[in-house]
Amino acid sequence: MRIPNILEVIYAPQKALKKMAENPTIIAPILVIAVFAVANLSYAYVIGSKVFVEQTVPNGLNQDEWTQNSTLWISNAQMSENSDVVNGSAYLLQYTGNTSLAFSSLDTDHVWMKLDGIGTVDCSNPNGYDKLSFRVKWTSPTTKPINVTVQLFSNNSSESFFRSLDDDFANSTYNAWTNETILLASENWFQTSSTPTWNSITGLGLEFTWAETSNQTVLIDGLFFHGPMLSEIDLYGTSYLLSFAYSGVMQFVIKWIILSGVIYLMTRSLGGKLVWRVLLIMIGTTLITMAVLPLVNAIATSTISSVNYPFELITGFRGEAAADEAYNRILDRLFWVDTIHTCGLIIRPIWTAILCSVAVHVLAAFSWRKSFLVGATVYVVDFIILSILFGF
């Protein structure tokens, strides 16, 4: 079976399938799988080189692990895990865990906390982690702190950068979470000596000071360094492409076997006679429709500029200004690509069902009415496979 005969299934299916019924060859579905793998790889490469995701430390696999465990910190206050956490409807990933960290102190005018053991984080320009963000809430006292300072340690505790966050907290509210995002390696930072370097940040500290002595409780949640932007290919190289191709081929094979089995059983129940080997070859060839969608998606995606998924979107919640802005910006950028992809997901199972109906009409000599009855069943099964097995 030559490639032109396979492509003929797309534009002249009845003619192509009649030829295939007369001269069935396993080469046909094997070539279809090859075409599908190439189309899938093409789409994977375009996605992998067009979509960039802002990296974080910690990486989020264990959520915001630095604010899940009080033993990582030292403080002049009593430390504990607290169930009062940042919550809401996350756009992409639920990075925040089930606890925040509470720092409580009695009869004092300030609370400080320090995090060590974070490894070495490169925050230098232009390729390092360029921002630090966390969410903070104070539940006691009711008045705002008059001074808030953040400190980043370099190499050891005696070498550090520091800056005031007083202006940021001027608009903060008692007993409400404040999202604090700080630009690193900028002119707003001062240093305790001439030796700290931004490419070797090993710890951080926060200090909150009030005008009067009182009982104080400060909660910290969602602490991350973030940046730079990296694509899947940057992160995983050829293993990303091979994984994508393997997943696609397995999807093809599973669907091929299931649809062939459903058609065989249903056709036999309606009184038709089929040869399993011939049916398997023909259905495998009709699944060339599966190669069309990734190819169209690859072409559509290649026409847009790079898409960046910033930290605010990955970890942000609906209703937060930065997260909403990032979400709307990406929606606008991907509107036509998403529309084409959605249309493809609707058209592909219908197209597959029609081609399977033609195959049944040719092989079992069924009427078109019976053949399309089988095709309708194929459509339902195809939809179930997409929905349950592959999450579409």
N, C-alpha and C positions, 0 to 999 in steps of 0.2 A: 504494500500500500504506500503510495507516494504522498507527499505533503499536499499537493493540489487536491487529491481525492478527499483528504481530511478536511481541508478548507471548504470543499464543495458542500459539506454538511451544513455549513452556515447559510449559503445562498441558494442551494438546490437540494434540500434534505431528502426528499423522496427519491430523487434520481440517485443520489449518493448512497443511500441506504439499500436501495435495490441492488446496486452493484456489490455492496458489501455482503448482502445476504447470499449472493451467488458465489462470491469468492472471499469468504471470511479469513482474516489474518490477524493474529495477535499483535502484529507490528502497528496496526492502526491505533489502538488505545495506548500502546507504549509511546508512540509519537505524540499523541494528545497529552499524555502526562509530561513529556518533555517540553512541549509548548507551554503548558500550564506552569511548569517549574520556572521556565525562562520569564514568563510574564510576571510571576510572583516575585522572582528575584529583582526584576526591573522596578516593580512597585516598592519593594523593600529598600532598594538602593535610593530611590527618589525620596521616600519618607525619611530614611536614615540620614540623608544629606541635607534635607530641607528643614527638618524639625529639630529645634534645639531646646534643651531643658536646663534650667538653672540648677546647678549642683549645690548641695548643702552639706555642712558638717554640724552635727551628725547627719548621716545620709537618709534618715527617716525610716530605715528598715525596722528599727526598734522605736519608732515614733520619736517624740522629743525626749530622748533618754536622759538628757542632762537635768531635766526638771521632773523626773520620775523617781529619783533616788537621792535622798537627803545625805547619804553617806559620802557622796562625791564632793560635798561642800564643807567649808568651815565658816563660822559666823560668831558674832558676839550675842546672837539671839538663840532661842530654842528653835530647832528645826524639825519639821515634820512634813509628811506627805498629806495633802489636803484634797478632798473631793470636789472643791470649788475649782472648776476648770473652765477654760475657754471652750465654748461649744457653739454649735450651729451647723448649718448645712454646708459642708465643704464642697468646693468646686470639683476638685480632682481626687485628692488623697486626704485621708484623715491622719494628719501628722501628729496632732495633739493626742496624748494618751488619757488615762482615766484619773490622773492626779496632777496637781500643781505642787509647788514647794511653798510652805508657809514659814516665815521667819518672825517669831514673836518675842518681844522683849518688854520687861516691866520697868517703869520709872527711869526712863532714859530719854535723851533727845535725838538719838540716832541709832540706826541699824545698818550694819555692814555684812556682806556675805562675799565669799570668795570660792571660785571653782578652779580646782587643779586637775591634772591628769587628763587633759583633753587631747594629748598628743601634740604635734606641731602643726599649726595651721598657717599656711602661706597667705598673708593678706597684702602682699606687695602689689604695686601696679606694674603692668596692666593686666596680668593674667591670674592674679590671686583672688582670694575671696574678698570682695570689696564692701560687704555690708554685714552688720550685726543686727539681729532683730530679736525681740522678745516681747511678751505681753506682761504687764504688771498691774497689780491692784493693791491698794491699801485699804484695810477694813477698820483700822484704828491708828491714830485718832481721826476725827472727821475733817480736820484742817489739812491743807496741802503741805507737803514738805517744802521748806524754803531753799533746800539745796539737794540736788541729786547729781552724783558723779559716777561715771563708768570708767573702769581701768582695765587695760589689757597688758598682761605681763609677757615679757619677751625674754626667753631663756631662763630667768629666775625671778624671784619675787622683788628683788631690788631694782630691776630694770623694767620700766613700764611706760606706756602711753596712757594719758588720761584726758578727759574732757567733761565739761559741765553739760547737764541735760535740763538745766533750770528753765530755759525757754520752752522746751518741749513739754514740760509738766505744767506750764502756766495754764494750759487749757484742759488739763486732766480733771477727772471727777472722782470724788470719794466713792468707794465701794463699786467701782466700774472698771472693767478691763480697758487698759490703754495699750494700743499697738505701737511699740517703739521701734523704729528702723533707723539705724545710724550708719552714715557713710564712713568707711574706714580710710586710713592713709590720706587724710585731707588736712588742710591748714587749720582745722578746728581742734586738732589734737595737740597736746603738749607732752613733754617727756620728762621723766624724773632724772635722767642722766643722758649722756651723749651716746650711750652704747645700745639702746634697744633697737631692734630691727623689725620691720613689718613682715618679713618673710619667715619669722620664727615666733609666732604667738603661741604661748603654752598655757595660758590661764586667763581668767578674767575676774573682775570684782565690781560690786555695786555698793554704793553707800547712800543712804537716805537720812537727811537731817531735818528736824522740826524746830520751830521757834521756841517751844516749851517742852519740858519734861513730861512724859505721859507713857501710857501703855501703847505699844506699837505692834502692828501686824502687817507685814508686807508679803504678798503672794507673787511668785514668778512662774511663768508658764511659756512654753513654745520658744525655747532659746536655740537660735541657729546662726551660724555664719552662712552666707550664701553668695553664689557666683563661683566660677564662670559659667557661661553657656556652652554646653557640649551636646553633640548629636549622638545617636545610638552607634553610629559608625565610629565616632571618636572614642566612645567608651568601650565598645566590644569588637570592633573591626569585623573581620570575615565571619567570626562566630555568630554575630547577629544575623548576617545574611544567610548562613547555613541553617540556623535555627528557624528562620522565617520560611526557607524553602522546604525544610523537613516537615514543619507544621502544615504547610500547604499541601504537600504530597500526601500526607496522612489523611488530611481532610478529603482530598480527592478519592483516595482508595476506599475510605469508609463509606462515603456517599455512593461510590460506584457499586460496591457490594450490596449495600442496603437497597438501593433503588432497583438493582437487577433482581434481587430476591423478591421484592414486593411485586414487581411486574410479572415475574415468573409465576408466583403463587396465584396472583389475581387472574392472570390470563388462563392458567390451568383450571381455576375454579369456574371460569366462564365458558369452559369447553374448548379452549384453544390448545394447540400443540406447539411446543417450542423446544428447541435444542439449547440447552443451557450454555454451552460454549459459544454458540453463535450470538445468543442474546447478550451474553457478557461482553463480547467484542463490540456489538452495536451500541449498547448503552454506554460503554466506556468511550466510544467515539463521539456520541452525542454530547457528552460532558465537556466538549470543547468550549461550550458556553461558559464554563468556569474560568477559562483563560481570558475571556473578553473583558470581564469586569476589572481585574487587576491591571490589565493593559491600558484600559481607558482611564482608570484612576491614576496610573503612572503618568500618562500624558497630561491629564488635567492638573495634577500636583506639580509637575515640572514647569508649568506656566506661571506659578506664583513665586514671590520672593520668599526668603527664609522666614519661618515662623518661630518666634521665641516664646516659650512658656516660662514666664518669670516666677520667682519665688512667691510673689503675692497671689498668683493664681493657683499654684500647686498646694500651698498651705493655707490660703485665705478662705474666708467664709462669705457667703452671700450677705450682702448688706454692708460689707466693708468697702470703702471707696476705692482703695487700690486694687482689691480683688475684682470688684465689679468692672472697673475700667479696663483691666487686663483681659477679662473674660469677653467684654463687648468688642474690644479691639481684635481679638482673635476670631470671634464670630464673623465680623465684617470681612476679615482677610480670607476666611475659609468658606464663605457662603456658597460660592458656585461649586467648589470642590465637594463640599458636603451634599449639595443638591444632586450633583451627578452621581455620587456614591449611593445616595439613598434611592435614586431612580434605578440604578443598576441592581440594587438588592431586591427591588420589586420586580423588575423585568426578568432577571436571570432565572428564577424558579419557574416563571410562566413559560419562558422560552424553552427551558429544559423539559417541562411537561409536554409541550407541543412536539418537540423532537422525539421524545419517548413514545408519544401517541403515534407518530409516523412510523417509528420502528415496530411497534406492535401491529399496526395495519399491514406492514410489509411482511413481517415474519409469521404472524398468526392468521393472516387473511381475514381479519376482523373488519366489520363495517366501521365507518368513521365514527359512528355514535359510540360503539363499544370501545374503540381505540381511545377516544377522548375521555371516556369514563375512567379507563386505566390511567390516562394522563392526568386527570383531575386528582386521582389518588396519589400519583407521584408528586403533584404540586403540594398536597397536604403533608406528605412525608418529608419532602424537601424542606418545607417551611419548619417542620418540627426539628429536623436535623440542624438547621441554621440556628434556631432559637435555643435549643437545649444544649447541643454539643459544642457549638461555637459561639454562643452568646450574641448572635445577630438579632 
